[in-house]
Amino acid sequence: PQKPEEAKAFVNAFLKRSMPKKKDEAIQDILTRKAVVLEHYSKKKTKPKRKKPKGFTAKQRREMRLFEIEPEQQRYTIFLPLHELWKQYIRDLCHGLKPDAQPHMIQGKLLKADLHGAIVTVTKSKCPSYVGITGIILQEFKHVFKIITKEDKLKVVPKLNNVFRLEIDGFISYIYGSKFQLRASERSAKKFKLKGTIDL
C-alpha cells in the first residue's frame, strides 16, 4: 500500500497529465471537491505533408522533345479526324451555329475556344511568303501556330503581323495574330475587347 504522500503525489501527477490546460491552483481547488470530472485531452495528430510531384521544366521539355511531331506523322490525312472533332466541338460550344445566331456571340466564343484541329488560312501578312498558307492547326503556342498543309508540310507561322481566316459552317472569322499572342489556356480566361483599332 502507498503512503499518503505518495498517493497525493500520484494523484497530482495524474491530474496534471489528464488536464494539461489547468493551472496548479485550479487542480488543487478541484481536489477539495468530492468528485473530479476529468477532461478528455487528445493530442492532435499532424499529418505528414504530401509533396506535390514536380513537372518538367520548359528546358527539360525542349531537351526531351516532348512536343515535336515526328516526320512520319506529318501527314494531312492523319489529322482530318481531329478537324472533324473540332467542328463538332465548336458547334456544341456555339449551340449549333444557327443562321440567326449573333456574330458577336460566336466571335467571342471562338476567341476563347481551343483551336487545335481548326483549318485556317493566312490572308494578310507583312511577310508575303506566309500569305495563302492553309492547313490544320496542330499546335498553338504563345507566339506561333504549327500548321500542317495539304502538301504534308509542317509550317511554323508566327502570330505577330499575320491575319488568319477561319471558316466553319459558312461562318467566317478573322484572327488578328498580333492581338492573339496568348497561350490557349490563357485565352480562355482573358476578356477581349470587341471594339478598337485593329492593325497588323
N, C-alpha and C positions, 0 to 999 in steps of 0.2 A: 504493500500500500504506500501511496505517495504521501509525503509530508505536506502540511497546509501551505508552506511557502512554495514548494514545487508545483502543487496543484494550481496555486494562484498564478505562478509564472507561466504555466502551461496554458491556462485559460486566457491570460492576457495576450500571449503569443498567437493563440488560435484565433482570437477575436480580431487581432491586428491583421492577420493574414486573410481572414474572411471578410473584413470590412476595411479595405485599404484606404478608402476615401475619408474615413472618420479620423478625427484627431484623438490623441490620448485622453484628453479631458472628457470628450464625448463618450469614449469607451468606458471610462471609469464611472460616468454617470449612468450608462446602460447597466453596468454590473450591480448597481444599488437596487435595481428593479427585480421583481420576482421572475419575469420572463424576458428572454432576449430573442429578438427576431433577427436572424442572420440575413444579410443581404446576399443576393446572388451576384457573383462577380466572375465574369469570364474574360479571359484575355482575347483581345482581337487578333485574329489570325491574319497576318499580312500575306497577301497573295503575291507570288513572285511575278514581276513584270515580264510580260511576253515581249520579246524583241521582234520588231517588225522586220520581215525579210527585206533586205535592200535589193532594189532592182539594179539593172545595169546602167552605167553612166552613158552619156551620149558618145563619149570617146570609145567606150567598150563596144557599144552597138555598131559603131562605124568599123572598128577593128574586126568584129565578128561578121560583118557584112550581113546583118540580120534583115535589112530592108531591100537588099539588092535582088533583082529578078534575074534568074539565070537565062542566058541567051536562048537556050532551047525552049524556054517558057514564054519567050517574047513573040507570041503569035496572036493576031487579032481575033481569030475564031475562038480561041480558048476563053476569051473574056466577054464574048457576046451573051452568054447566060448571065453574067454579072450585070450587064446593061439591062437585061430584061427584069432582073430583080430590082434594079434601081428604079426603073419606070414604075413598077408596082408599088415600091416604097413611096415615091413622090405622089402617085395617085391616092394612096391611103392618107398621106400627110395633108394633101390639099382637098380631101373629101371628093375625089373623083374627077377633078379638073372639069367641072361642068361649064357649058358655054356662058352661063350667066354669072360665073364667079368673078369677083372683083380682081382686076390685075394687080392692084397694090397688095392685096392679101396674099396672092400667090407669090408675088415678087418677094415679100417679106419672109415667107416660109422658105423659099429657095435660097435666100441669103444665109439662112441658118442651117440648111439641110446638108447632109453628108453627100458629097459629090463623087465619091468613088463609084465608078460604073457609068457616069454620065458621058454622053458624047458631046464634045464641044468643038467649036471651030474658032480659030484666031481670025477676027475680022479686021482689026486695026492694030498697028504696032509701029513703034518708032524704028524698029529693025525690020525692013521689008521681007527678010528671009523667013520670018515667023508667020506672015500673013498666008492664010489658006491651009495651015496645018489643021487637020481634022482627025479626031480619034477618041478613044475611051480613056477617061482619067483612071489611071491605075493607082497613083499615089498623090496625095496632096501634102505639101509641106508649107511652112510659113511663107516662103518666098517663091516657090516653084510648083508647077504641075508636072507630073510624069505621065505622058500620053502615049498610047500605043496606036499607031496608024494602021490603015488597011493594008499598007505595004509591009506590015510586020516590023516596023521600025519604032524603037522607043525614043521618044523625043522629050527632052527636058526643057520646058518652056517657062521662063520667068513670069511672074505675075505683073511685076513693075512694067509700066509703059505698054501694056497689052490689053486689048478688049476681046473677051471671049463670048461667042454666041452659043446659047443653049436652047434646044427646042424639044418639047415633049407634047404630044397630042395637039399639035397646032399652036401651042403657046410658046412664044419666043421670048427669051430673056437674055439680057446682056450683062456680063460680069466685067466690071472695070477693075482689073487686077491691082492697080495702084491703091485702090480703096479696100482691097480684099486681102491684104498681107497679114493674115492670121492663120493659126493652125485650125484644123477642123473642130477640135474640142473647144477652142476659144471662141469661135464664131457663134456657137450655139447659145452663149451667154451674152454676146455683145448686142447693143442696141444700135441699129443702123439708121442713119438719117435718110428719109425718103426724098428730101428736097436738098438742093445745094448745087454748087457748081461742080461739074464733072469734067476732068481733063485727063489726058494720057499721063 
